[in-house]
Amino acid sequence: MSELYEAGAVEAASTLARHVAEHVESPSTDTTSFMPWLFHKCEAPEAVRVLFDRGLVDRVDVTHYRDWYSLDSILETLCEVGAIDTALVCAARIAEGVDLPPAIGLAQLLQTMTAHGLTRPRDSLVRRAASGASLTHMNGVARLIEAFLALGEGEAVAELLGRDPLAQVDRSQAADACHDALLAALHKAGSPQAHTFARWARAAGRLGVEELPPYGLKPDGTPAEPWPWTD
């Protein structure tokens, strides 16, 4: 289809898109996320409307957390094609029904809902994420904290930090950049856990030299105050 469109056969691509939309049965979440995007790209709005009229988007299984990327793609595409009402319904189903994915998936879903003004389902997802998101993915935890802060959700940040993410993150599988990201998020949140994490990460060699405080560290690992040579 995309090959036809790119070759200039726009009408043929549109006809094929409508045929697919009319006859596809029980598509997977991945396929359902891909079809509206492809039809929109190929300038086949009629095919997109057929998908909506057949209720295929409404029947998407939003419960499985491993599909969070496809769910996010569906929301993006619905908003791009102007189907805001359908996007709101879909976002509400996701917020209320999805088995909570890793924190990185939740952060992305929150970002997409915010970008497109899907505020009510977003706020519902914030509450669920703060209390129940998996906190094993280090970069995901960092992104979720950053997402909460960007939304001004101080209570959500406090609830998440109260679950002791440092005891749950998988440090062995995280890259150095993930350690940097989590430390930065903890600092932005004003969390005392930042000093604890920084002390461990520096001792383990997981932070860059640029992360060291300008005046060094106290024996307890917290940043030292400025000092003159006369001291």
TORMARFI-837283 format. One record per residue (C-alpha): x, y, z; residue number from 1. Coordinates in nm, 2 decimals, padded with zeros to 4 digits, m for minus. Example, Ala and Ser with C-alpha at 12.3 -4.5 7.8 and 13.67 -1.06 7.14 Angstrom:
+--------+--------+--------+-----+
|   east |  north |     up | seq |
+--------+--------+--------+-----+
|  01.23 | m00.45 |  00.78 |   1 |
|  01.37 | m00.11 |  00.71 |   2 |
+--------+--------+--------+-----+
//
This chain:
+--------+--------+--------+-----+
|   east |  north |     up | seq |
+--------+--------+--------+-----+
|  00.00 |  00.00 |  00.00 |   1 |
|  00.27 |  00.25 |  00.10 |   2 |
|  00.46 |  00.15 | m00.21 |   3 |
|  00.16 |  00.23 | m00.43 |   4 |
|  00.12 |  00.57 | m00.26 |   5 |
|  00.49 |  00.66 | m00.29 |   6 |
|  00.48 |  00.56 | m00.66 |   7 |
|  00.20 |  00.82 | m00.71 |   8 |
| m00.09 |  00.57 | m00.73 |   9 |
| m00.28 |  00.75 | m00.46 |  10 |
| m00.62 |  00.63 | m00.57 |  11 |
| m00.51 |  00.27 | m00.59 |  12 |
| m00.36 |  00.29 | m00.24 |  13 |
| m00.68 |  00.44 | m00.11 |  14 |
| m00.89 |  00.16 | m00.27 |  15 |
| m00.66 | m00.10 | m00.12 |  16 |
| m00.68 |  00.07 |  00.22 |  17 |
| m01.06 |  00.06 |  00.22 |  18 |
| m01.06 | m00.30 |  00.11 |  19 |
| m00.84 | m00.39 |  00.40 |  20 |
| m01.04 | m00.19 |  00.64 |  21 |
| m01.37 | m00.36 |  00.53 |  22 |
| m01.24 | m00.71 |  00.55 |  23 |
| m00.98 | m00.74 |  00.83 |  24 |
| m01.11 | m00.95 |  01.11 |  25 |
| m01.00 | m00.96 |  01.48 |  26 |
| m00.67 | m00.77 |  01.42 |  27 |
| m00.40 | m00.78 |  01.70 |  28 |
| m00.33 | m00.47 |  01.90 |  29 |
| m00.02 | m00.41 |  01.70 |  30 |
| m00.21 | m00.43 |  01.37 |  31 |
| m00.49 | m00.21 |  01.50 |  32 |
| m00.23 |  00.06 |  01.59 |  33 |
| m00.06 |  00.03 |  01.25 |  34 |
| m00.36 |  00.04 |  01.02 |  35 |
| m00.50 |  00.39 |  01.10 |  36 |
| m00.14 |  00.53 |  01.09 |  37 |
| m00.08 |  00.37 |  00.75 |  38 |
| m00.42 |  00.47 |  00.61 |  39 |
| m00.36 |  00.83 |  00.73 |  40 |
| m00.02 |  00.84 |  00.58 |  41 |
| m00.16 |  00.72 |  00.24 |  42 |
| m00.43 |  00.98 |  00.25 |  43 |
| m00.71 |  00.73 |  00.28 |  44 |
| m00.94 |  00.89 |  00.54 |  45 |
| m01.24 |  00.69 |  00.42 |  46 |
| m01.05 |  00.37 |  00.52 |  47 |
| m00.98 |  00.52 |  00.87 |  48 |
| m01.35 |  00.60 |  00.91 |  49 |
| m01.44 |  00.24 |  00.81 |  50 |
| m01.22 |  00.11 |  01.09 |  51 |
| m01.40 |  00.33 |  01.34 |  52 |
| m01.74 |  00.25 |  01.21 |  53 |
| m01.67 | m00.12 |  01.24 |  54 |
| m01.57 | m00.07 |  01.60 |  55 |
| m01.23 | m00.22 |  01.56 |  56 |
| m01.05 |  00.04 |  01.78 |  57 |
| m01.32 |  00.01 |  02.04 |  58 |
| m01.26 | m00.36 |  02.07 |  59 |
| m00.88 | m00.34 |  02.11 |  60 |
| m00.77 | m00.53 |  02.42 |  61 |
| m00.62 | m00.26 |  02.64 |  62 |
| m00.54 | m00.48 |  02.94 |  63 |
| m00.21 | m00.63 |  02.84 |  64 |
|  00.08 | m00.43 |  02.96 |  65 |
|  00.32 | m00.57 |  02.69 |  66 |
|  00.11 | m00.38 |  02.43 |  67 |
|  00.17 | m00.04 |  02.59 |  68 |
|  00.37 |  00.08 |  02.28 |  69 |
|  00.09 | m00.01 |  02.05 |  70 |
| m00.17 |  00.15 |  02.27 |  71 |
|  00.04 |  00.47 |  02.28 |  72 |
|  00.06 |  00.45 |  01.90 |  73 |
| m00.32 |  00.41 |  01.87 |  74 |
| m00.38 |  00.73 |  02.08 |  75 |
| m00.12 |  00.92 |  01.88 |  76 |
| m00.29 |  00.82 |  01.55 |  77 |
| m00.64 |  00.88 |  01.66 |  78 |
| m00.55 |  01.24 |  01.76 |  79 |
| m00.36 |  01.29 |  01.44 |  80 |
| m00.66 |  01.20 |  01.23 |  81 |
| m00.89 |  01.42 |  01.44 |  82 |
| m01.08 |  01.14 |  01.61 |  83 |
| m01.06 |  01.31 |  01.95 |  84 |
| m01.38 |  01.16 |  02.09 |  85 |
| m01.26 |  00.81 |  02.00 |  86 |
| m00.92 |  00.89 |  02.15 |  87 |
| m01.08 |  01.00 |  02.48 |  88 |
| m01.28 |  00.67 |  02.50 |  89 |
| m00.97 |  00.47 |  02.42 |  90 |
| m00.76 |  00.66 |  02.67 |  91 |
| m01.02 |  00.61 |  02.94 |  92 |
| m01.02 |  00.24 |  02.88 |  93 |
| m00.64 |  00.23 |  02.89 |  94 |
| m00.63 |  00.43 |  03.21 |  95 |
| m00.88 |  00.22 |  03.39 |  96 |
| m00.81 | m00.12 |  03.25 |  97 |
| m00.45 | m00.17 |  03.15 |  98 |
| m00.24 | m00.41 |  03.36 |  99 |
|  00.01 | m00.16 |  03.47 | 100 |
|  00.31 | m00.17 |  03.24 | 101 |
|  00.67 | m00.10 |  03.34 | 102 |
|  00.72 |  00.26 |  03.45 | 103 |
|  00.87 |  00.36 |  03.12 | 104 |
|  00.55 |  00.26 |  02.94 | 105 |
|  00.34 |  00.46 |  03.18 | 106 |
|  00.55 |  00.77 |  03.14 | 107 |
|  00.51 |  00.75 |  02.76 | 108 |
|  00.13 |  00.71 |  02.79 | 109 |
|  00.11 |  01.00 |  03.03 | 110 |
|  00.32 |  01.22 |  02.79 | 111 |
|  00.09 |  01.13 |  02.49 | 112 |
| m00.23 |  01.19 |  02.69 | 113 |
| m00.10 |  01.53 |  02.80 | 114 |
|  00.02 |  01.63 |  02.46 | 115 |
| m00.33 |  01.57 |  02.31 | 116 |
| m00.54 |  01.71 |  02.60 | 117 |
| m00.67 |  01.38 |  02.72 | 118 |
| m00.65 |  01.51 |  03.08 | 119 |
| m00.92 |  01.31 |  03.26 | 120 |
| m00.79 |  00.97 |  03.16 | 121 |
| m00.44 |  01.09 |  03.22 | 122 |
| m00.52 |  01.20 |  03.58 | 123 |
| m00.67 |  00.86 |  03.64 | 124 |
| m00.36 |  00.69 |  03.51 | 125 |
| m00.14 |  00.91 |  03.73 | 126 |
| m00.31 |  00.79 |  04.04 | 127 |
| m00.28 |  00.42 |  03.94 | 128 |
|  00.08 |  00.46 |  03.83 | 129 |
|  00.19 |  00.63 |  04.16 | 130 |
|  00.05 |  00.34 |  04.37 | 131 |
|  00.10 |  00.04 |  04.15 | 132 |
|  00.36 |  00.08 |  03.87 | 133 |
|  00.64 | m00.17 |  03.86 | 134 |
|  00.96 |  00.01 |  03.97 | 135 |
|  01.22 | m00.24 |  03.85 | 136 |
|  01.32 | m00.04 |  03.53 | 137 |
|  01.56 |  00.23 |  03.64 | 138 |
|  01.52 |  00.46 |  03.35 | 139 |
|  01.14 |  00.40 |  03.36 | 140 |
|  01.13 |  00.52 |  03.73 | 141 |
|  01.33 |  00.83 |  03.63 | 142 |
|  01.09 |  00.91 |  03.34 | 143 |
|  00.79 |  00.85 |  03.56 | 144 |
|  00.92 |  01.09 |  03.83 | 145 |
|  00.99 |  01.34 |  03.56 | 146 |
|  00.64 |  01.30 |  03.41 | 147 |
|  00.48 |  01.35 |  03.75 | 148 |
|  00.69 |  01.66 |  03.81 | 149 |
|  00.60 |  01.81 |  03.47 | 150 |
|  00.24 |  01.77 |  03.55 | 151 |
|  00.28 |  01.93 |  03.89 | 152 |
|  00.17 |  01.60 |  04.06 | 153 |
|  00.37 |  01.64 |  04.38 | 154 |
|  00.14 |  01.40 |  04.57 | 155 |
|  00.21 |  01.13 |  04.30 | 156 |
|  00.58 |  01.19 |  04.33 | 157 |
|  00.57 |  01.15 |  04.71 | 158 |
|  00.36 |  00.83 |  04.69 | 159 |
|  00.60 |  00.68 |  04.44 | 160 |
|  00.91 |  00.77 |  04.64 | 161 |
|  00.73 |  00.64 |  04.95 | 162 |
|  00.74 |  00.29 |  04.79 | 163 |
|  01.12 |  00.30 |  04.81 | 164 |
|  01.21 |  00.27 |  04.44 | 165 |
|  01.58 |  00.23 |  04.52 | 166 |
|  01.50 | m00.11 |  04.68 | 167 |
|  01.32 | m00.22 |  04.37 | 168 |
|  01.52 | m00.10 |  04.07 | 169 |
|  01.73 | m00.36 |  03.89 | 170 |
|  02.07 | m00.20 |  03.91 | 171 |
|  02.25 | m00.49 |  03.74 | 172 |
|  02.06 | m00.44 |  03.41 | 173 |
|  02.08 | m00.06 |  03.40 | 174 |
|  02.32 |  00.13 |  03.19 | 175 |
|  02.53 |  00.42 |  03.34 | 176 |
|  02.30 |  00.67 |  03.16 | 177 |
|  02.00 |  00.52 |  03.35 | 178 |
|  02.18 |  00.58 |  03.68 | 179 |
|  02.25 |  00.94 |  03.57 | 180 |
|  01.88 |  00.98 |  03.48 | 181 |
|  01.75 |  00.85 |  03.81 | 182 |
|  01.98 |  01.06 |  04.01 | 183 |
|  01.88 |  01.37 |  03.82 | 184 |
|  01.51 |  01.29 |  03.87 | 185 |
|  01.56 |  01.23 |  04.24 | 186 |
|  01.74 |  01.57 |  04.27 | 187 |
|  01.46 |  01.74 |  04.08 | 188 |
|  01.21 |  01.59 |  04.32 | 189 |
|  01.41 |  01.71 |  04.62 | 190 |
|  01.43 |  01.36 |  04.75 | 191 |
|  01.69 |  01.27 |  05.02 | 192 |
|  01.71 |  00.94 |  04.84 | 193 |
|  01.93 |  01.12 |  04.59 | 194 |
|  02.23 |  01.13 |  04.82 | 195 |
|  02.19 |  00.77 |  04.91 | 196 |
|  02.17 |  00.66 |  04.55 | 197 |
|  02.46 |  00.89 |  04.45 | 198 |
|  02.68 |  00.75 |  04.72 | 199 |
|  02.62 |  00.40 |  04.60 | 200 |
|  02.64 |  00.48 |  04.23 | 201 |
|  02.97 |  00.66 |  04.27 | 202 |
|  03.12 |  00.38 |  04.47 | 203 |
|  03.01 |  00.13 |  04.21 | 204 |
|  03.16 |  00.35 |  03.93 | 205 |
|  02.82 |  00.40 |  03.76 | 206 |
|  02.83 |  00.78 |  03.75 | 207 |
|  03.03 |  01.00 |  03.52 | 208 |
|  03.29 |  01.24 |  03.66 | 209 |
|  03.08 |  01.53 |  03.56 | 210 |
|  02.82 |  01.42 |  03.82 | 211 |
|  03.06 |  01.48 |  04.11 | 212 |
|  02.98 |  01.79 |  04.32 | 213 |
|  03.22 |  02.09 |  04.26 | 214 |
|  03.35 |  02.08 |  04.62 | 215 |
|  03.38 |  01.71 |  04.66 | 216 |
|  03.20 |  01.49 |  04.91 | 217 |
|  03.17 |  01.47 |  05.28 | 218 |
|  03.26 |  01.14 |  05.45 | 219 |
|  02.89 |  01.04 |  05.44 | 220 |
|  02.88 |  01.09 |  05.07 | 221 |
|  02.67 |  01.41 |  05.06 | 222 |
|  02.80 |  01.72 |  04.87 | 223 |
|  03.05 |  01.93 |  05.06 | 224 |
|  03.02 |  02.30 |  05.11 | 225 |
|  03.26 |  02.55 |  04.95 | 226 |
|  03.59 |  02.57 |  05.15 | 227 |
|  03.90 |  02.80 |  05.13 | 228 |
|  04.25 |  02.67 |  05.12 | 229 |
|  04.31 |  02.83 |  05.47 | 230 |
|  04.09 |  02.55 |  05.61 | 231 |
+--------+--------+--------+-----+
//
